[in-house]
Amino acid sequence: MTFLKFRTLAVHAGSEPDPLTGAVNVPIYMTSTYAQESPGVTKGYEYSRTDNPTRQALEKAVAEIEHCKYGTAYSSGMGAITTLLLSLRKGDEIISTSDLYGGTYRIFEKVFSNLGIKVNYINTLEEAGILFNKNTKMVWIETPSNPLLKIYDIQAFADVAHDHDAMLVVDNTFASPYFQNPVKYGADVVLHSTTKYIGGHSDVVGGAICTNNEELHSRIKFLQNAAGAVPSPFDSFLTLRGIKTLPLRMEAHMENSLAIANFLLTCKKVKRVYYPGDSSSPYWDIVKKQMYGYGGIVSFVLNGGIEELNKFLKNLKIFKIAESLGGVESLIEVPSIMTHASIPKEEREKRGIYDTLVRISAGIEDTEDLLEDLSRGFEF
Ligand SMILES: *Cc1c(COP(=O)(O)O)cnc(C)c1O
C-alpha cells in the first residue's frame, strides 16, 4: 500500500477487516498456542512466540509506514536492539555515533562488550574512516540524536558503511516514520522504540525493526523467535491503534515543539537551545534534505545551576517530570540525572550532556497553555 499518502496508510496499514466477522479492527488474539488438524498441519500458526495474528498486523503496519518490505515487533525498543545485536558474532565491531540513547550505550558497554563485540564511538562521519576494518559489521546512528538532537546525514553514512561492507542501522525513534524514512537514504535497518511516537499514548512499551533486505529479515525473524522478546497481543493492539493517529499527533507535536523552541530562544534564563527546526544550526541543510518535519523534542541548557533548575521544574504544572517521550502529554526530564545517568559524568560532559541540560517532549496540548506553563516555570 505504499502508493497511499501517509494519513491514509496510517489508518489502514497492516489490517483488513476480519474475514470471519467483518470487524474493522484486528482482534486481540489472546492465545499462546493453536490447535493443529493433525501433527504439523496448522493454519500458519503454531505458537505465539513464533507468530500471532495481532502481532503480525502490527509488524505489517510498521513496515508499511517505514516504506519497508519487512517488519518485526518486540516487547520493547531494547528488545529490538538486543535481537538485532544477537545477529553479530564474537570479534565483530560496530561504529556508533556517541550521542546515543542511554540504554543503547549501556547494552553496548555492559553486555555486548563482554561477549566480544566492540563499539567504537564517533562524533562525525569523518572520524569513522580509520575505525573501519574487516570486522566492522554495523554503523549505528540515531538521528535526530538523544538528547542533543544532532542530525547525521543518513545518505552519507550509508555510502561509507556500504563501501566497507557494513550495514547502516538507524534508530528512527525521535523522528518517527512520519517525519523521516531512513531506507529512502540507504539505511539497511530502521529501529524504533514504539513506546514513543508510534504507540504515542504512554501506555505501552514496544519496539520494531524494519528492513528491505530479505536475507537479513529471515535472520532477524529467526532471532526474534529464538530470543523471544515479543510483544503480547494486547500490546500489539495498542501500538497498532496508536499508528492510526500518528500523522495527526506528529503535526500537533511539531506545532508545539516549534512554539516552545521559539519561546526558549528569547528567554534570558536559557543559555542554549537544541532543535532540529533551528535554521541557524549547522545541521540545517541535512534536516531539509532528509526530514519532512522537526519532531516534538526540544532540549535546552538552563542559565544557572542545579538550584535554579529545581525551582524551574517545581513551578511547572502541565509538564510532568518523567522519562520517555513521544506521548500525547508534555514531559520534561533532566538527562544527566534521569535517562542518561548510566553514562559516567566525565563521559557525559564530553558529549555535552551537562547537569542543567533539560529535554522537553512536547505533547499535543494547547500551545498557549504550554507556553504559559513554561513562563511560570521561569519565574524564579
Ligand atoms: C526509548 C528509546 C529506546 C529504547 O526503547 P524502550 O522501548 O524504552 O526499550 C531506544 N532508542 C531510543 C532513541 C529511545 O528513545
The ligand as an SDF file (V2000), in Angstrom:
LIG
                    3D

 15 15  0  0  0  0  0  0  0  0999 V2000
   13.3550    4.7640   24.3670 C   0  0  0  0  0  0  0  0  0  0  0  0
   14.3730    4.5570   23.3370 C   0  0  0  0  0  0  0  0  0  0  0  0
   14.9540    3.2970   23.1210 C   0  0  0  0  0  0  0  0  0  0  0  0
   14.6140    2.1040   23.9690 C   0  0  0  0  0  0  0  0  0  0  0  0
   13.2870    1.7090   23.8380 O   0  0  0  0  0  0  0  0  0  0  0  0
   12.4030    1.0670   25.0110 P   0  0  0  0  0  0  0  0  0  0  0  0
   11.0760    0.9020   24.3640 O   0  0  0  0  0  0  0  0  0  0  0  0
   12.4110    2.0010   26.1690 O   0  0  0  0  0  0  0  0  0  0  0  0
   13.0440   -0.2370   25.3790 O   0  0  0  0  0  0  0  0  0  0  0  0
   15.8760    3.1850   22.0870 C   0  0  0  0  0  0  0  0  0  0  0  0
   16.2260    4.2360   21.3310 N   0  0  0  0  0  0  0  0  0  0  0  0
   15.7070    5.4660   21.5350 C   0  0  0  0  0  0  0  0  0  0  0  0
   16.1420    6.5870   20.6700 C   0  0  0  0  0  0  0  0  0  0  0  0
   14.7810    5.6680   22.5440 C   0  0  0  0  0  0  0  0  0  0  0  0
   14.2710    6.8860   22.7370 O   0  0  0  0  0  0  0  0  0  0  0  0
  1  2  1  0
  2  3  1  0
  2 14  2  0
  3  4  1  0
  3 10  2  0
  4  5  1  0
  5  6  1  0
  6  7  2  0
  6  8  1  0
  6  9  1  0
 10 11  1  0
 11 12  2  0
 12 13  1  0
 12 14  1  0
 14 15  1  0
M  END
$$$$
